[in-house]
Amino acid sequence: MKTDAATSPDHTPDHAPAPSADAMPETVVERLRRDIFYGRLEPGTRLKQIVLERRYGCTRIALRQALDAMTRQGLVVHEPMRGYSVATFDRATVKNLTEARAVVEAESVVGALPHVDADLIDQLTGHAERFREACETGTTEQIGEANMSFHRTLMSAAPNPVLAELAFELRQRLPIAVSRSINTPERMSVLADQHFQMIEALKARDAATLRKLVWDHIAYAGD
């Protein structure tokens, strides 16, 4: 069932400041993307432009540019005469996006093996520990940020920046909100453990094990 952005618990009140012409479209795009990605605007939510203008303090032009950008990326749907809404994702779409990301990220990470050093291992261990802590006591956004930091660092040594960029583009096309309902404490514990297993495979320079771990990790997260 579609919800309405105007009735969201964190929607901008009527007495909010008027839109500012200084609000750049890029800023609006990122704020809209984060609100969708972390589920503050849930799949199926109707996006009323007047409400979002107040929410982001932007002009109608900047908002339309942001909505059109999100439409091109598949996070927003535009229906003539009905307006914009947050995209919904069926099981087939989730499977396709997850598999594509798993292929790209696994190859990117394996390619980084010759460049792994002690500093990278220390960074990854810190991110893995923060992710585990966030899974136990953090918010959805804190969990997502900790996970993103781990994977961004994991791919930072990859020799092919195009693969790394593509992996993150695919990640951003599937909001956390889509899998939030299945992310039980037990499931999150498995994901946290897999981060540490990847670190051990990196230390051992074990390409086959690392490739399988990355694939299983991403597939499990999106299943």
Residue pairs with C-beta under 8 A, 6 or more apart in sequence:
1 44
2 44
2 45
2 46
2 85
3 42
3 44
3 45
3 46
4 45
4 46
4 48
5 11
5 41
5 45
5 46
5 47
5 48
5 51
5 52
5 55
6 48
6 51
8 40
8 41
8 45
10 40
11 51
11 55
12 51
12 54
12 55
13 54
14 54
16 54
16 55
16 57
17 54
17 57
18 57
19 53
19 54
19 56
19 57
19 58
19 59
19 60
20 57
20 58
20 59
21 59
23 56
23 57
23 58
23 59
23 62
24 62
25 58
25 61
25 62
25 65
25 66
25 69
27 56
27 58
28 56
28 58
28 62
28 63
28 65
28 66
29 65
29 66
29 69
29 70
31 56
32 41
32 52
32 56
32 66
32 67
32 70
33 70
33 75
33 172
34 40
35 41
36 70
36 75
36 76
36 86
36 175
36 177
37 75
37 144
37 172
37 175
37 176
37 177
38 140
38 141
38 144
38 175
38 176
38 177
39 140
39 175
39 176
39 177
39 180
41 47
41 86
42 86
42 177
43 86
43 87
43 88
43 89
43 175
43 177
43 178
44 85
44 86
44 88
45 85
45 86
46 83
46 84
46 85
47 67
47 76
47 83
47 84
47 85
47 86
48 83
49 60
49 63
49 64
49 67
49 83
49 84
52 63
52 67
53 59
53 60
53 63
56 62
56 63
56 66
58 66
67 76
67 78
67 84
68 78
70 76
71 77
71 78
71 84
73 172
73 173
74 87
74 173
75 86
75 87
75 172
75 173
75 175
76 84
76 85
76 86
76 87
77 84
77 85
77 86
77 87
78 84
79 85
89 97
89 174
89 175
89 178
94 174
94 178
94 179
94 222
95 222
97 170
97 173
97 174
97 222
98 174
98 218
98 219
98 221
98 222
98 223
99 219
100 170
101 167
101 170
101 171
101 174
101 218
101 222
102 214
102 215
102 218
102 219
103 215
104 163
104 166
104 167
104 170
105 151
105 155
105 163
105 167
105 214
105 218
106 210
106 211
106 214
106 215
106 218
107 163
107 211
108 155
108 158
108 160
108 163
108 164
108 167
109 154
109 155
109 158
109 198
109 210
109 211
109 214
110 207
110 210
110 211
110 214
111 158
111 159
111 160
111 163
112 154
112 155
112 156
112 157
112 158
112 159
113 202
113 205
113 207
113 210
115 157
115 158
115 159
116 157
116 202
116 203
116 205
120 153
120 156
120 157
120 202
121 199
121 202
121 203
123 153
124 150
124 153
124 154
124 195
124 198
124 199
124 202
125 196
125 199
127 146
127 149
127 150
127 153
127 195
128 150
128 192
128 195
128 196
128 199
130 146
130 149
131 143
131 146
131 147
131 149
131 150
131 191
131 192
131 195
132 192
132 195
133 146
134 142
134 143
134 145
134 146
135 143
135 185
135 188
135 189
135 191
135 192
138 146
140 176
140 180
143 176
143 188
144 176
147 191
148 171
150 195
151 167
151 171
152 168
154 198
155 163
155 164
155 167
156 164
158 164
174 222
179 221
179 222
182 223
187 220
190 220
191 217
191 220
191 221
194 213
194 216
194 217
194 220
195 217
197 213
198 210
198 213
198 214
198 217
201 209
201 210
201 213
202 210
